[in-house]
């Protein structure tokens, strides 16, 4: 889910989709869905987490997402991953963690 507090340019939205496509290509065993909403990001991500197996939040070195990360980590109903440009994810390990979280 791509949440933004106000409408942004098509170029910005396309860059988000490009990043998600890159992630999906890197980890083909994981199902990835993208939804774009104009809303408060932390509240929307925390609420929608009840329908997800995992929430992955993109991290940019110069981003101002600290408050968003903390709120989602506190309130999410599923595991949360904060992923930056150099993050690598072991799909088997992630699947194992999801299975453990569900039981």
VOPAGU-2260 file (C-alpha; in pm, 1 decimal, decimal comma):
REM VOPAGU-2260
SITE   aa  ch    i         X         Y         Z
SITE  UNK   A    0       0,0       0,0       0,0
SITE  UNK   A    1     135,2     338,2     -91,9
SITE  UNK   A    2      -9,1     596,5     145,2
SITE  UNK   A    3      36,6     965,2      98,0
SITE  UNK   A    4    -113,4    1249,6     300,1
SITE  UNK   A    5    -205,8    1439,5     -16,9
SITE  UNK   A    6    -221,1    1374,0    -387,7
SITE  UNK   A    7     121,4    1368,2    -553,3
SITE  UNK   A    8     241,7    1369,4    -908,8
SITE  UNK   A    9     207,8    1073,8   -1142,3
SITE  UNK   A   10     587,9    1065,4   -1161,5
SITE  UNK   A   11     616,0    1008,7    -784,0
SITE  UNK   A   12     350,7     733,9    -793,1
SITE  UNK   A   13     526,4     564,3   -1086,1
SITE  UNK   A   14     856,5     562,2    -895,1
SITE  UNK   A   15     682,5     378,5    -609,4
SITE  UNK   A   16     546,5     119,2    -851,8
SITE  UNK   A   17     893,1      81,6   -1006,6
SITE  UNK   A   18    1042,6      10,4    -662,2
SITE  UNK   A   19     771,7    -242,3    -580,0
SITE  UNK   A   20     824,8    -413,5    -916,5
SITE  UNK   A   21    1197,1    -434,5    -840,7
SITE  UNK   A   22    1123,8    -591,0    -500,0
SITE  UNK   A   23     874,7    -837,0    -652,7
SITE  UNK   A   24    1128,9    -938,5    -918,6
SITE  UNK   A   25    1398,2    -988,1    -655,7
SITE  UNK   A   26    1169,3   -1210,0    -443,5
SITE  UNK   A   27     939,9   -1394,1    -687,5
SITE  UNK   A   28     821,8   -1642,8    -422,0
SITE  UNK   A   29     645,4   -1363,3    -233,8
SITE  UNK   A   30     307,1   -1231,2    -345,5
SITE  UNK   A   31     312,4    -852,6    -363,6
SITE  UNK   A   32      12,7    -621,3    -392,5
SITE  UNK   A   33      16,8    -243,2    -423,3
SITE  UNK   A   34    -265,8      -7,6    -338,7
SITE  UNK   A   35    -233,7     370,7    -353,6
SITE  UNK   A   36    -440,4     574,3    -109,0
SITE  UNK   A   37    -449,2     939,2     -15,4
SITE  UNK   A   38    -447,7     910,8     362,9
SITE  UNK   A   39    -238,7     930,5     679,0
SITE  UNK   A   40      22,3     656,4     620,9
SITE  UNK   A   41      71,7     523,7     975,4
SITE  UNK   A   42    -296,0     481,9    1053,7
SITE  UNK   A   43    -377,7     323,8     717,3
SITE  UNK   A   44     -85,6      80,2     727,1
SITE  UNK   A   45    -163,8     -25,1    1083,6
SITE  UNK   A   46    -532,1     -75,9    1002,5
SITE  UNK   A   47    -469,7    -266,1     676,8
SITE  UNK   A   48    -210,7    -489,9     844,9
SITE  UNK   A   49    -496,1    -704,4     976,8
SITE  UNK   A   50    -547,5    -827,9     619,8
SITE  UNK   A   51    -178,1    -888,4     542,0
SITE  UNK   A   52      77,0   -1158,0     616,7
SITE  UNK   A   53     354,4    -898,5     634,3
SITE  UNK   A   54     391,0    -522,9     597,5
SITE  UNK   A   55     704,9    -398,4     424,3
SITE  UNK   A   56     780,3     -29,6     469,0
SITE  UNK   A   57    1036,4     132,4     243,1
SITE  UNK   A   58    1312,5     328,3     412,6
SITE  UNK   A   59    1506,4     609,0     251,3
SITE  UNK   A   60    1816,3     736,7     425,0
SITE  UNK   A   61    1693,2    1094,6     416,9
SITE  UNK   A   62    1327,3    1013,1     477,5
SITE  UNK   A   63    1126,7    1145,1     769,0
SITE  UNK   A   64     939,5     822,0     839,0
SITE  UNK   A   65    1044,0     763,0    1201,7
SITE  UNK   A   66     703,0     844,4    1348,3
SITE  UNK   A   67     532,9     631,8    1084,3
SITE  UNK   A   68     764,2     335,6    1146,5
SITE  UNK   A   69     715,2     349,8    1522,8
SITE  UNK   A   70     335,6     370,2    1501,5
SITE  UNK   A   71     309,2      83,7    1253,0
SITE  UNK   A   72     551,9    -131,4    1453,6
SITE  UNK   A   73     342,6     -70,6    1768,6
SITE  UNK   A   74      -0,4    -121,6    1614,4
SITE  UNK   A   75      39,7    -368,5    1325,7
SITE  UNK   A   76    -144,2    -699,1    1341,7
SITE  UNK   A   77     130,0    -880,4    1146,3
SITE  UNK   A   78     511,0    -876,3    1114,7
SITE  UNK   A   79     662,9    -551,1     984,5
SITE  UNK   A   80     983,5    -516,9     781,1
SITE  UNK   A   81    1156,2    -180,2     738,4
SITE  UNK   A   82    1342,9    -224,0     409,0
SITE  UNK   A   83    1604,0       8,5     264,1
SITE  UNK   A   84    1776,7       5,4     -72,0
SITE  UNK   A   85    2042,9    -238,5      52,6
SITE  UNK   A   86    1805,5    -471,5     237,6
SITE  UNK   A   87    1823,2    -835,0     139,7
SITE  UNK   A   88    1554,3   -1075,6     250,4
SITE  UNK   A   89    1586,5   -1450,3     286,4
SITE  UNK   A   90    1246,5   -1564,4     157,5
SITE  UNK   A   91    1266,8   -1900,4     335,8
SITE  UNK   A   92    1349,8   -1728,1     664,5
SITE  UNK   A   93    1067,4   -1477,8     614,4
SITE  UNK   A   94     819,4   -1758,0     539,6
SITE  UNK   A   95     933,7   -1942,1     852,7
SITE  UNK   A   96     888,4   -1626,2    1060,7
SITE  UNK   A   97     538,3   -1579,7     919,3
SITE  UNK   A   98     447,5   -1938,8    1004,4
SITE  UNK   A   99     574,6   -1888,1    1360,1
SITE  UNK   A  100     382,5   -1560,1    1396,3
SITE  UNK   A  101      60,4   -1728,1    1282,5
SITE  UNK   A  102      82,8   -2011,6    1536,0
